[in-house]
Amino acid sequence: MSAENQCPVCAMEVNPHLALSEPYDGQSYYFCSEGCREQFLKDPKTYVGE
């Protein structure tokens, strides 16, 4: 499974064509739920490995 097919917050598989997305640092991240997207937005560096 590629990173594009995985929610960065909970690692759940997502369909990038249907999932919520958020751009960060020149890349799009896809989320399984609004809750995971909101968690990501609080501290994106936690989830992108910076």
mmCIF entry with sequence, helices, sheets and N, C-alpha, C, O atoms, coordinates in Angstrom:
data_MODEL
# 
_entry.id   MODEL 
# 
_entity.id                         1 
_entity.type                       polymer 
_entity.pdbx_number_of_molecules   1 
# 
_entity_poly.entity_id                      1 
_entity_poly.type                           'polypeptide(L)' 
_entity_poly.nstd_linkage                   no 
_entity_poly.nstd_monomer                   no 
_entity_poly.pdbx_seq_one_letter_code       MSAENQCPVCAMEVNPHLALSEPYDGQSYYFCSEGCREQFLKDPKTYVGE 
_entity_poly.pdbx_seq_one_letter_code_can   MSAENQCPVCAMEVNPHLALSEPYDGQSYYFCSEGCREQFLKDPKTYVGE 
_entity_poly.pdbx_strand_id                 A 
# 
loop_
_entity_poly_seq.entity_id 
_entity_poly_seq.num 
_entity_poly_seq.mon_id 
_entity_poly_seq.hetero 
1 1  MET n 
1 2  SER n 
1 3  ALA n 
1 4  GLU n 
1 5  ASN n 
1 6  GLN n 
1 7  CYS n 
1 8  PRO n 
1 9  VAL n 
1 10 CYS n 
1 11 ALA n 
1 12 MET n 
1 13 GLU n 
1 14 VAL n 
1 15 ASN n 
1 16 PRO n 
1 17 HIS n 
1 18 LEU n 
1 19 ALA n 
1 20 LEU n 
1 21 SER n 
1 22 GLU n 
1 23 PRO n 
1 24 TYR n 
1 25 ASP n 
1 26 GLY n 
1 27 GLN n 
1 28 SER n 
1 29 TYR n 
1 30 TYR n 
1 31 PHE n 
1 32 CYS n 
1 33 SER n 
1 34 GLU n 
1 35 GLY n 
1 36 CYS n 
1 37 ARG n 
1 38 GLU n 
1 39 GLN n 
1 40 PHE n 
1 41 LEU n 
1 42 LYS n 
1 43 ASP n 
1 44 PRO n 
1 45 LYS n 
1 46 THR n 
1 47 TYR n 
1 48 VAL n 
1 49 GLY n 
1 50 GLU n 
# 
_struct_asym.id          A 
_struct_asym.entity_id   1 
# 
loop_
_struct_conf.conf_type_id 
_struct_conf.id 
_struct_conf.pdbx_PDB_helix_id 
_struct_conf.beg_label_comp_id 
_struct_conf.beg_label_asym_id 
_struct_conf.beg_label_seq_id 
_struct_conf.pdbx_beg_PDB_ins_code 
_struct_conf.end_label_comp_id 
_struct_conf.end_label_asym_id 
_struct_conf.end_label_seq_id 
_struct_conf.pdbx_end_PDB_ins_code 
_struct_conf.beg_auth_comp_id 
_struct_conf.beg_auth_asym_id 
_struct_conf.beg_auth_seq_id 
_struct_conf.end_auth_comp_id 
_struct_conf.end_auth_asym_id 
_struct_conf.end_auth_seq_id 
_struct_conf.pdbx_PDB_helix_class 
_struct_conf.details 
_struct_conf.pdbx_PDB_helix_length 
HELX_P HELX_P1 AA1 ALA A 3  ? ASN A 5  ? ALA A 3  ASN A 5  5 ? 3 
HELX_P HELX_P2 AA2 GLU A 34 ? LYS A 42 ? GLU A 34 LYS A 42 1 ? 9 
HELX_P HELX_P3 AA3 PRO A 44 ? VAL A 48 ? PRO A 44 VAL A 48 1 ? 5 
# 
_struct_conf_type.id          HELX_P 
_struct_conf_type.criteria    ? 
_struct_conf_type.reference   ? 
# 
_struct_sheet.id               AA1 
_struct_sheet.type             ? 
_struct_sheet.number_strands   2 
_struct_sheet.details          ? 
# 
_struct_sheet_order.sheet_id     AA1 
_struct_sheet_order.range_id_1   1 
_struct_sheet_order.range_id_2   2 
_struct_sheet_order.offset       ? 
_struct_sheet_order.sense        anti-parallel 
# 
loop_
_struct_sheet_range.sheet_id 
_struct_sheet_range.id 
_struct_sheet_range.beg_label_comp_id 
_struct_sheet_range.beg_label_asym_id 
_struct_sheet_range.beg_label_seq_id 
_struct_sheet_range.pdbx_beg_PDB_ins_code 
_struct_sheet_range.end_label_comp_id 
_struct_sheet_range.end_label_asym_id 
_struct_sheet_range.end_label_seq_id 
_struct_sheet_range.pdbx_end_PDB_ins_code 
_struct_sheet_range.beg_auth_comp_id 
_struct_sheet_range.beg_auth_asym_id 
_struct_sheet_range.beg_auth_seq_id 
_struct_sheet_range.end_auth_comp_id 
_struct_sheet_range.end_auth_asym_id 
_struct_sheet_range.end_auth_seq_id 
AA1 1 LEU A 20 ? TYR A 24 ? LEU A 20 TYR A 24 
AA1 2 GLN A 27 ? PHE A 31 ? GLN A 27 PHE A 31 
# 
loop_
_atom_site.group_PDB 
_atom_site.id 
_atom_site.type_symbol 
_atom_site.label_atom_id 
_atom_site.label_alt_id 
_atom_site.label_comp_id 
_atom_site.label_asym_id 
_atom_site.label_entity_id 
_atom_site.label_seq_id 
_atom_site.pdbx_PDB_ins_code 
_atom_site.Cartn_x 
_atom_site.Cartn_y 
_atom_site.Cartn_z 
_atom_site.occupancy 
_atom_site.B_iso_or_equiv 
_atom_site.pdbx_formal_charge 
_atom_site.auth_seq_id 
_atom_site.auth_comp_id 
_atom_site.auth_asym_id 
_atom_site.auth_atom_id 
_atom_site.pdbx_PDB_model_num 
ATOM 1   N N  . MET A 1 1  ? 0.855   -1.174 0.000  1.00 0.00 ? 1  MET A N  1 
ATOM 2   C CA . MET A 1 1  ? 0.000   0.000  0.000  1.00 0.00 ? 1  MET A CA 1 
ATOM 3   C C  . MET A 1 1  ? 0.897   1.231  0.000  1.00 0.00 ? 1  MET A C  1 
ATOM 4   O O  . MET A 1 1  ? 1.821   1.326  0.808  1.00 0.00 ? 1  MET A O  1 
ATOM 5   N N  . SER A 1 2  ? 0.630   2.175  -0.900 1.00 0.00 ? 2  SER A N  1 
ATOM 6   C CA . SER A 1 2  ? 1.420   3.398  -0.944 1.00 0.00 ? 2  SER A CA 1 
ATOM 7   C C  . SER A 1 2  ? 0.928   4.374  0.111  1.00 0.00 ? 2  SER A C  1 
ATOM 8   O O  . SER A 1 2  ? -0.183  4.240  0.623  1.00 0.00 ? 2  SER A O  1 
ATOM 9   N N  . ALA A 1 3  ? 1.758   5.353  0.431  1.00 0.00 ? 3  ALA A N  1 
ATOM 10  C CA . ALA A 1 3  ? 1.392   6.358  1.427  1.00 0.00 ? 3  ALA A CA 1 
ATOM 11  C C  . ALA A 1 3  ? 0.156   7.129  0.994  1.00 0.00 ? 3  ALA A C  1 
ATOM 12  O O  . ALA A 1 3  ? -0.612  7.591  1.837  1.00 0.00 ? 3  ALA A O  1 
ATOM 13  N N  . GLU A 1 4  ? -0.044  7.273  -0.313 1.00 0.00 ? 4  GLU A N  1 
ATOM 14  C CA . GLU A 1 4  ? -1.213  7.991  -0.824 1.00 0.00 ? 4  GLU A CA 1 
ATOM 15  C C  . GLU A 1 4  ? -2.508  7.258  -0.494 1.00 0.00 ? 4  GLU A C  1 
ATOM 16  O O  . GLU A 1 4  ? -3.574  7.871  -0.449 1.00 0.00 ? 4  GLU A O  1 
ATOM 17  N N  . ASN A 1 5  ? -2.422  5.966  -0.267 1.00 0.00 ? 5  ASN A N  1 
ATOM 18  C CA . ASN A 1 5  ? -3.608  5.155  0.029  1.00 0.00 ? 5  ASN A CA 1 
ATOM 19  C C  . ASN A 1 5  ? -3.786  4.908  1.518  1.00 0.00 ? 5  ASN A C  1 
ATOM 20  O O  . ASN A 1 5  ? -4.548  4.026  1.916  1.00 0.00 ? 5  ASN A O  1 
ATOM 21  N N  . GLN A 1 6  ? -3.084  5.684  2.349  1.00 0.00 ? 6  GLN A N  1 
ATOM 22  C CA . GLN A 1 6  ? -3.126  5.443  3.784  1.00 0.00 ? 6  GLN A CA 1 
ATOM 23  C C  . GLN A 1 6  ? -3.303  6.763  4.531  1.00 0.00 ? 6  GLN A C  1 
ATOM 24  O O  . GLN A 1 6  ? -2.593  7.735  4.276  1.00 0.00 ? 6  GLN A O  1 
ATOM 25  N N  . CYS A 1 7  ? -4.245  6.779  5.442  1.00 0.00 ? 7  CYS A N  1 
ATOM 26  C CA . CYS A 1 7  ? -4.448  7.945  6.301  1.00 0.00 ? 7  CYS A CA 1 
ATOM 27  C C  . CYS A 1 7  ? -3.188  8.125  7.151  1.00 0.00 ? 7  CYS A C  1 
ATOM 28  O O  . CYS A 1 7  ? -2.780  7.179  7.826  1.00 0.00 ? 7  CYS A O  1 
ATOM 29  N N  . PRO A 1 8  ? -2.553  9.313  7.142  1.00 0.00 ? 8  PRO A N  1 
ATOM 30  C CA . PRO A 1 8  ? -1.318  9.494  7.906  1.00 0.00 ? 8  PRO A CA 1 
ATOM 31  C C  . PRO A 1 8  ? -1.533  9.497  9.418  1.00 0.00 ? 8  PRO A C  1 
ATOM 32  O O  . PRO A 1 8  ? -0.574  9.342  10.174 1.00 0.00 ? 8  PRO A O  1 
ATOM 33  N N  . VAL A 1 9  ? -2.761  9.669  9.864  1.00 0.00 ? 9  VAL A N  1 
ATOM 34  C CA . VAL A 1 9  ? -3.037  9.737  11.303 1.00 0.00 ? 9  VAL A CA 1 
ATOM 35  C C  . VAL A 1 9  ? -3.242  8.348  11.899 1.00 0.00 ? 9  VAL A C  1 
ATOM 36  O O  . VAL A 1 9  ? -2.645  8.021  12.924 1.00 0.00 ? 9  VAL A O  1 
ATOM 37  N N  . CYS A 1 10 ? -4.085  7.524  11.262 1.00 0.00 ? 10 CYS A N  1 
ATOM 38  C CA . CYS A 1 10 ? -4.417  6.223  11.857 1.00 0.00 ? 10 CYS A CA 1 
ATOM 39  C C  . CYS A 1 10 ? -3.990  5.026  11.004 1.00 0.00 ? 10 CYS A C  1 
ATOM 40  O O  . CYS A 1 10 ? -4.184  3.876  11.397 1.00 0.00 ? 10 CYS A O  1 
ATOM 41  N N  . ALA A 1 11 ? -3.408  5.304  9.839  1.00 0.00 ? 11 ALA A N  1 
ATOM 42  C CA . ALA A 1 11 ? -2.900  4.268  8.929  1.00 0.00 ? 11 ALA A CA 1 
ATOM 43  C C  . ALA A 1 11 ? -3.999  3.429  8.272  1.00 0.00 ? 11 ALA A C  1 
ATOM 44  O O  . ALA A 1 11 ? -3.714  2.376  7.702  1.00 0.00 ? 11 ALA A O  1 
ATOM 45  N N  . MET A 1 12 ? -5.242  3.883  8.349  1.00 0.00 ? 12 MET A N  1 
ATOM 46  C CA . MET A 1 12 ? -6.333  3.178  7.690  1.00 0.00 ? 12 MET A CA 1 
ATOM 47  C C  . MET A 1 12 ? -6.226  3.370  6.171  1.00 0.00 ? 12 MET A C  1 
ATOM 48  O O  . MET A 1 12 ? -5.827  4.436  5.701  1.00 0.00 ? 12 MET A O  1 
ATOM 49  N N  . GLU A 1 13 ? -6.581  2.347  5.424  1.00 0.00 ? 13 GLU A N  1 
ATOM 50  C CA . GLU A 1 13 ? -6.561  2.447  3.971  1.00 0.00 ? 13 GLU A CA 1 
ATOM 51  C C  . GLU A 1 13 ? -7.649  3.408  3.494  1.00 0.00 ? 13 GLU A C  1 
ATOM 52  O O  . GLU A 1 13 ? -8.779  3.367  3.980  1.00 0.00 ? 13 GLU A O  1 
ATOM 53  N N  . VAL A 1 14 ? -7.299  4.275  2.536  1.00 0.00 ? 14 VAL A N  1 
ATOM 54  C CA . VAL A 1 14 ? -8.250  5.231  1.976  1.00 0.00 ? 14 VAL A CA 1 
ATOM 55  C C  . VAL A 1 14 ? -8.187  5.195  0.453  1.00 0.00 ? 14 VAL A C  1 
ATOM 56  O O  . VAL A 1 14 ? -7.177  4.807  -0.134 1.00 0.00 ? 14 VAL A O  1 
ATOM 57  N N  . ASN A 1 15 ? -9.275  5.603  -0.165 1.00 0.00 ? 15 ASN A N  1 
ATOM 58  C CA . ASN A 1 15 ? -9.322  5.754  -1.614 1.00 0.00 ? 15 ASN A CA 1 
ATOM 59  C C  . ASN A 1 15 ? -9.060  7.229  -1.908 1.00 0.00 ? 15 ASN A C  1 
ATOM 60  O O  . ASN A 1 15 ? -9.904  8.064  -1.583 1.00 0.00 ? 15 ASN A O  1 
ATOM 61  N N  . PRO A 1 16 ? -7.918  7.585  -2.514 1.00 0.00 ? 16 PRO A N  1 
ATOM 62  C CA . PRO A 1 16 ? -7.597  8.989  -2.729 1.00 0.00 ? 16 PRO A CA 1 
ATOM 63  C C  . PRO A 1 16 ? -8.584  9.712  -3.645 1.00 0.00 ? 16 PRO A C  1 
ATOM 64  O O  . PRO A 1 16 ? -8.616  10.942 -3.660 1.00 0.00 ? 16 PRO A O  1 
ATOM 65  N N  . HIS A 1 17 ? -9.373  8.983  -4.394 1.00 0.00 ? 17 HIS A N  1 
ATOM 66  C CA . HIS A 1 17 ? -10.378 9.598  -5.261 1.00 0.00 ? 17 HIS A CA 1 
ATOM 67  C C  . HIS A 1 17 ? -11.618 10.020 -4.480 1.00 0.00 ? 17 HIS A C  1 
ATOM 68  O O  . HIS A 1 17 ? -12.375 10.877 -4.935 1.00 0.00 ? 17 HIS A O  1 
ATOM 69  N N  . LEU A 1 18 ? -11.829 9.426  -3.314 1.00 0.00 ? 18 LEU A N  1 
ATOM 70  C CA . LEU A 1 18 ? -13.023 9.701  -2.510 1.00 0.00 ? 18 LEU A CA 1 
ATOM 71  C C  . LEU A 1 18 ? -12.720 10.335 -1.157 1.00 0.00 ? 18 LEU A C  1 
ATOM 72  O O  . LEU A 1 18 ? -13.603 10.931 -0.539 1.00 0.00 ? 18 LEU A O  1 
ATOM 73  N N  . ALA A 1 19 ? -11.489 10.212 -0.698 1.00 0.00 ? 19 ALA A N  1 
ATOM 74  C CA . ALA A 1 19 ? -11.131 10.632 0.660  1.00 0.00 ? 19 ALA A CA 1 
ATOM 75  C C  . ALA A 1 19 ? -10.999 12.147 0.785  1.00 0.00 ? 19 ALA A C  1 
ATOM 76  O O  . ALA A 1 19 ? -10.765 12.851 -0.198 1.00 0.00 ? 19 ALA A O  1 
ATOM 77  N N  . LEU A 1 20 ? -11.155 12.630 2.013  1.00 0.00 ? 20 LEU A N  1 
ATOM 78  C CA . LEU A 1 20 ? -10.849 14.016 2.326  1.00 0.00 ? 20 LEU A CA 1 
ATOM 79  C C  . LEU A 1 20 ? -9.356  14.219 2.110  1.00 0.00 ? 20 LEU A C  1 
ATOM 80  O O  . LEU A 1 20 ? -8.564  13.307 2.344  1.00 0.00 ? 20 LEU A O  1 
ATOM 81  N N  . SER A 1 21 ? -8.972  15.402 1.668  1.00 0.00 ? 21 SER A N  1 
ATOM 82  C CA . SER A 1 21 ? -7.548  15.649 1.449  1.00 0.00 ? 21 SER A CA 1 
ATOM 83  C C  . SER A 1 21 ? -7.155  17.006 2.002  1.00 0.00 ? 21 SER A C  1 
ATOM 84  O O  . SER A 1 21 ? -7.993  17.877 2.234  1.00 0.00 ? 21 SER A O  1 
ATOM 85  N N  . GLU A 1 22 ? -5.869  17.157 2.202  1.00 0.00 ? 22 GLU A N  1 
ATOM 86  C CA . GLU A 1 22 ? -5.318  18.408 2.707  1.00 0.00 ? 22 GLU A CA 1 
ATOM 87  C C  . GLU A 1 22 ? -3.908  18.554 2.141  1.00 0.00 ? 22 GLU A C  1 
ATOM 88  O O  . GLU A 1 22 ? -3.086  17.650 2.290  1.00 0.00 ? 22 GLU A O  1 
ATOM 89  N N  . PRO A 1 23 ? -3.622  19.681 1.494  1.00 0.00 ? 23 PRO A N  1 
ATOM 90  C CA . PRO A 1 23 ? -2.249  19.885 1.023  1.00 0.00 ? 23 PRO A CA 1 
ATOM 91  C C  . PRO A 1 23 ? -1.348  20.296 2.188  1.00 0.00 ? 23 PRO A C  1 
ATOM 92  O O  . PRO A 1 23 ? -1.760  21.036 3.081  1.00 0.00 ? 23 PRO A O  1 
ATOM 93  N N  . TYR A 1 24 ? -0.131  19.807 2.161  1.00 0.00 ? 24 TYR A N  1 
ATOM 94  C CA . TYR A 1 24 ? 0.850   20.208 3.162  1.00 0.00 ? 24 TYR A CA 1 
ATOM 95  C C  . TYR A 1 24 ? 2.238   20.072 2.552  1.00 0.00 ? 24 TYR A C  1 
ATOM 96  O O  . TYR A 1 24 ? 2.606   19.005 2.059  1.00 0.00 ? 24 TYR A O  1 
ATOM 97  N N  . ASP A 1 25 ? 2.993   21.139 2.588  1.00 0.00 ? 25 ASP A N  1 
ATOM 98  C CA . ASP A 1 25 ? 4.379   21.138 2.127  1.00 0.00 ? 25 ASP A CA 1 
ATOM 99  C C  . ASP A 1 25 ? 4.519   20.570 0.709  1.00 0.00 ? 25 ASP A C  1 
ATOM 100 O O  . ASP A 1 25 ? 5.426   19.787 0.427  1.00 0.00 ? 25 ASP A O  1 
ATOM 101 N N  . GLY A 1 26 ? 3.598   20.983 -0.178 1.00 0.00 ? 26 GLY A N  1 
ATOM 102 C CA . GLY A 1 26 ? 3.677   20.582 -1.581 1.00 0.00 ? 26 GLY A CA 1 
ATOM 103 C C  . GLY A 1 26 ? 3.153   19.196 -1.898 1.00 0.00 ? 26 GLY A C  1 
ATOM 104 O O  . GLY A 1 26 ? 3.311   18.729 -3.026 1.00 0.00 ? 26 GLY A O  1 
ATOM 105 N N  . GLN A 1 27 ? 2.541   18.530 -0.948 1.00 0.00 ? 27 GLN A N  1 
ATOM 106 C CA . GLN A 1 27 ? 2.008   17.181 -1.159 1.00 0.00 ? 27 GLN A CA 1 
ATOM 107 C C  . GLN A 1 27 ? 0.581   17.114 -0.642 1.00 0.00 ? 27 GLN A C  1 
ATOM 108 O O  . GLN A 1 27 ? 0.218   17.823 0.296  1.00 0.00 ? 27 GLN A O  1 
ATOM 109 N N  . SER A 1 28 ? -0.222  16.263 -1.255 1.00 0.00 ? 28 SER A N  1 
ATOM 110 C CA . SER A 1 28 ? -1.585  16.047 -0.773 1.00 0.00 ? 28 SER A CA 1 
ATOM 111 C C  . SER A 1 28 ? -1.617  14.843 0.151  1.00 0.00 ? 28 SER A C  1 
ATOM 112 O O  . SER A 1 28 ? -1.035  13.798 -0.144 1.00 0.00 ? 28 SER A O  1 
ATOM 113 N N  . TYR A 1 29 ? -2.306  15.005 1.273  1.00 0.00 ? 29 TYR A N  1 
ATOM 114 C CA . TYR A 1 29 ? -2.496  13.917 2.225  1.00 0.00 ? 29 TYR A CA 1 
ATOM 115 C C  . TYR A 1 29 ? -3.978  13.589 2.270  1.00 0.00 ? 29 TYR A C  1 
ATOM 116 O O  . TYR A 1 29 ? -4.821  14.484 2.203  1.00 0.00 ? 29 TYR A O  1 
ATOM 117 N N  . TYR A 1 30 ? -4.296  12.299 2.383  1.00 0.00 ? 30 TYR A N  1 
ATOM 118 C CA . TYR A 1 30 ? -5.673  11.816 2.321  1.00 0.00 ? 30 TYR A CA 1 
ATOM 119 C C  . TYR A 1 30 ? -6.060  11.194 3.655  1.00 0.00 ? 30 TYR A C  1 
ATOM 120 O O  . TYR A 1 30 ? -5.248  10.539 4.309  1.00 0.00 ? 30 TYR A O  1 
ATOM 121 N N  . PHE A 1 31 ? -7.329  11.411 4.054  1.00 0.00 ? 31 PHE A N  1 
ATOM 122 C CA . PHE A 1 31 ? -7.781  11.038 5.384  1.00 0.00 ? 31 PHE A CA 1 
ATOM 123 C C  . PHE A 1 31 ? -9.028  10.182 5.340  1.00 0.00 ? 31 PHE A C  1 
ATOM 124 O O  . PHE A 1 31 ? -9.868  10.321 4.450  1.00 0.00 ? 31 PHE A O  1 
ATOM 125 N N  . CYS A 1 32 ? -9.138  9.286  6.322  1.00 0.00 ? 32 CYS A N  1 
ATOM 126 C CA . CYS A 1 32 ? -10.289 8.391  6.409  1.00 0.00 ? 32 CYS A CA 1 
ATOM 127 C C  . CYS A 1 32 ? -11.505 9.100  6.993  1.00 0.00 ? 32 CYS A C  1 
ATOM 128 O O  . CYS A 1 32 ? -12.636 8.662  6.785  1.00 0.00 ? 32 CYS A O  1 
ATOM 129 N N  . SER A 1 33 ? -11.281 10.202 7.729  1.00 0.00 ? 33 SER A N  1 
ATOM 130 C CA . SER A 1 33 ? -12.390 10.901 8.377  1.00 0.00 ? 33 SER A CA 1 
ATOM 131 C C  . SER A 1 33 ? -12.022 12.361 8.632  1.00 0.00 ? 33 SER A C  1 
ATOM 132 O O  . SER A 1 33 ? -10.853 12.745 8.584  1.00 0.00 ? 33 SER A O  1 
ATOM 133 N N  . GLU A 1 34 ? -13.036 13.152 8.901  1.00 0.00 ? 34 GLU A N  1 
ATOM 134 C CA . GLU A 1 34 ? -12.811 14.554 9.252  1.00 0.00 ? 34 GLU A CA 1 
ATOM 135 C C  . GLU A 1 34 ? -12.024 14.650 10.562 1.00 0.00 ? 34 GLU A C  1 
ATOM 136 O O  . GLU A 1 34 ? -11.200 15.550 10.723 1.00 0.00 ? 34 GLU A O  1 
ATOM 137 N N  . GLY A 1 35 ? -12.269 13.741 11.484 1.00 0.00 ? 35 GLY A N  1 
ATOM 138 C CA . GLY A 1 35 ? -11.533 13.737 12.747 1.00 0.00 ? 35 GLY A CA 1 
ATOM 139 C C  . GLY A 1 35 ? -10.032 13.566 12.546 1.00 0.00 ? 35 GLY A C  1 
ATOM 140 O O  . GLY A 1 35 ? -9.232  14.247 13.188 1.00 0.00 ? 35 GLY A O  1 
ATOM 141 N N  . CYS A 1 36 ? -9.657  12.660 11.659 1.00 0.00 ? 36 CYS A N  1 
ATOM 142 C CA . CYS A 1 36 ? -8.230  12.456 11.376 1.00 0.00 ? 36 CYS A CA 1 
ATOM 143 C C  . CYS A 1 36 ? -7.650  13.679 10.663 1.00 0.00 ? 36 CYS A C  1 
ATOM 144 O O  . CYS A 1 36 ? -6.517  14.076 10.939 1.00 0.00 ? 36 CYS A O  1 
ATOM 145 N N  . ARG A 1 37 ? -8.403  14.268 9.767  1.00 0.00 ? 37 ARG A N  1 
ATOM 146 C CA . ARG A 1 37 ? -7.925  15.471 9.083  1.00 0.00 ? 37 ARG A CA 1 
ATOM 147 C C  . ARG A 1 37 ? -7.699  16.601 10.090 1.00 0.00 ? 37 ARG A C  1 
ATOM 148 O O  . ARG A 1 37 ? -6.689  17.301 10.018 1.00 0.00 ? 37 ARG A O  1 
ATOM 149 N N  . GLU A 1 38 ? -8.628  16.779 11.022 1.00 0.00 ? 38 GLU A N  1 
ATOM 150 C CA . GLU A 1 38 ? -8.492  17.813 12.043 1.00 0.00 ? 38 GLU A CA 1 
ATOM 151 C C  . GLU A 1 38 ? -7.282  17.547 12.947 1.00 0.00 ? 38 GLU A C  1 
ATOM 152 O O  . GLU A 1 38 ? -6.568  18.479 13.318 1.00 0.00 ? 38 GLU A O  1 
ATOM 153 N N  . GLN A 1 39 ? -7.054  16.289 13.296 1.00 0.00 ? 39 GLN A N  1 
ATOM 154 C CA . GLN A 1 39 ? -5.902  15.924 14.118 1.00 0.00 ? 39 GLN A CA 1 
ATOM 155 C C  . GLN A 1 39 ? -4.606  16.253 13.378 1.00 0.00 ? 39 GLN A C  1 
ATOM 156 O O  . GLN A 1 39 ? -3.668  16.787 13.970 1.00 0.00 ? 39 GLN A O  1 
ATOM 157 N N  . PHE A 1 40 ? -4.556  15.938 12.096 1.00 0.00 ? 40 PHE A N  1 
ATOM 158 C CA . PHE A 1 40 ? -3.396  16.249 11.260 1.00 0.00 ? 40 PHE A CA 1 
ATOM 159 C C  . PHE A 1 40 ? -3.127  17.753 11.242 1.00 0.00 ? 40 PHE A C  1 
ATOM 160 O O  . PHE A 1 40 ? -1.980  18.181 11.373 1.00 0.00 ? 40 PHE A O  1 
ATOM 161 N N  . LEU A 1 41 ? -4.175  18.548 11.081 1.00 0.00 ? 41 LEU A N  1 
ATOM 162 C CA . LEU A 1 41 ? -4.018  19.998 10.994 1.00 0.00 ? 41 LEU A CA 1 
ATOM 163 C C  . LEU A 1 41 ? -3.495  20.619 12.282 1.00 0.00 ? 41 LEU A C  1 
ATOM 164 O O  . LEU A 1 41 ? -2.878  21.684 12.246 1.00 0.00 ? 41 LEU A O  1 
ATOM 165 N N  . LYS A 1 42 ? -3.728  19.976 13.408 1.00 0.00 ? 42 LYS A N  1 
ATOM 166 C CA . LYS A 1 42 ? -3.221  20.493 14.693 1.00 0.00 ? 42 LYS A CA 1 
ATOM 167 C C  . LYS A 1 42 ? -1.695  20.435 14.752 1.00 0.00 ? 42 LYS A C  1 
ATOM 168 O O  . LYS A 1 42 ? -1.065  21.311 15.345 1.00 0.00 ? 42 LYS A O  1 
ATOM 169 N N  . ASP A 1 43 ? -1.098  19.407 14.139 1.00 0.00 ? 43 ASP A N  1 
ATOM 170 C CA . ASP A 1 43 ? 0.359   19.235 14.183 1.00 0.00 ? 43 ASP A CA 1 
ATOM 171 C C  . ASP A 1 43 ? 0.821   18.331 13.037 1.00 0.00 ? 43 ASP A C  1 
ATOM 172 O O  . ASP A 1 43 ? 1.164   17.172 13.271 1.00 0.00 ? 43 ASP A O  1 
ATOM 173 N N  . PRO A 1 44 ? 0.834   18.842 11.808 1.00 0.00 ? 44 PRO A N  1 
ATOM 174 C CA . PRO A 1 44 ? 1.167   18.004 10.655 1.00 0.00 ? 44 PRO A CA 1 
ATOM 175 C C  . PRO A 1 44 ? 2.534   17.333 10.739 1.00 0.00 ? 44 PRO A C  1 
ATOM 176 O O  . PRO A 1 44 ? 2.710   16.218 10.247 1.00 0.00 ? 44 PRO A O  1 
ATOM 177 N N  . LYS A 1 45 ? 3.499   18.003 11.356 1.00 0.00 ? 45 LYS A N  1 
ATOM 178 C CA . LYS A 1 45 ? 4.856   17.444 11.415 1.00 0.00 ? 45 LYS A CA 1 
ATOM 179 C C  . LYS A 1 45 ? 4.898   16.116 12.149 1.00 0.00 ? 45 LYS A C  1 
ATOM 180 O O  . LYS A 1 45 ? 5.765   15.286 11.875 1.00 0.00 ? 45 LYS A O  1 
ATOM 181 N N  . THR A 1 46 ? 3.982   15.903 13.070 1.00 0.00 ? 46 THR A N  1 
ATOM 182 C CA . THR A 1 46 ? 3.897   14.634 13.781 1.00 0.00 ? 46 THR A CA 1 
ATOM 183 C C  . THR A 1 46 ? 3.610   13.481 12.814 1.00 0.00 ? 46 THR A C  1 
ATOM 184 O O  . THR A 1 46 ? 4.066   12.357 13.024 1.00 0.00 ? 46 THR A O  1 
ATOM 185 N N  . TYR A 1 47 ? 2.861   13.768 11.769 1.00 0.00 ? 47 TYR A N  1 
ATOM 186 C CA . TYR A 1 47 ? 2.377   12.712 10.877 1.00 0.00 ? 47 TYR A CA 1 
ATOM 187 C C  . TYR A 1 47 ? 3.150   12.588 9.572  1.00 0.00 ? 47 TYR A C  1 
ATOM 188 O O  . TYR A 1 47 ? 2.967   11.611 8.845  1.00 0.00 ? 47 TYR A O  1 
ATOM 189 N N  . VAL A 1 48 ? 4.009   13.553 9.256  1.00 0.00 ? 48 VAL A N  1 
ATOM 190 C CA . VAL A 1 48 ? 4.764   13.466 8.009  1.00 0.00 ? 48 VAL A CA 1 
ATOM 191 C C  . VAL A 1 48 ? 6.242   13.150 8.229  1.00 0.00 ? 48 VAL A C  1 
ATOM 192 O O  . VAL A 1 48 ? 7.028   13.115 7.282  1.00 0.00 ? 48 VAL A O  1 
ATOM 193 N N  . GLY A 1 49 ? 6.611   12.921 9.494  1.00 0.00 ? 49 GLY A N  1 
ATOM 194 C CA . GLY A 1 49 ? 7.962   12.479 9.782  1.00 0.00 ? 49 GLY A CA 1 
ATOM 195 C C  . GLY A 1 49 ? 9.020   13.562 9.723  1.00 0.00 ? 49 GLY A C  1 
ATOM 196 O O  . GLY A 1 49 ? 10.180  13.274 9.428  1.00 0.00 ? 49 GLY A O  1 
ATOM 197 N N  . GLU A 1 50 ? 8.647   14.793 9.996  1.00 0.00 ? 50 GLU A N  1 
ATOM 198 C CA . GLU A 1 50 ? 9.639   15.876 10.026 1.00 0.00 ? 50 GLU A CA 1 
ATOM 199 C C  . GLU A 1 50 ? 10.239  15.992 11.395 1.00 0.00 ? 50 GLU A C  1 
ATOM 200 O O  . GLU A 1 50 ? 11.096  16.846 11.624 1.00 0.00 ? 50 GLU A O  1 
# 
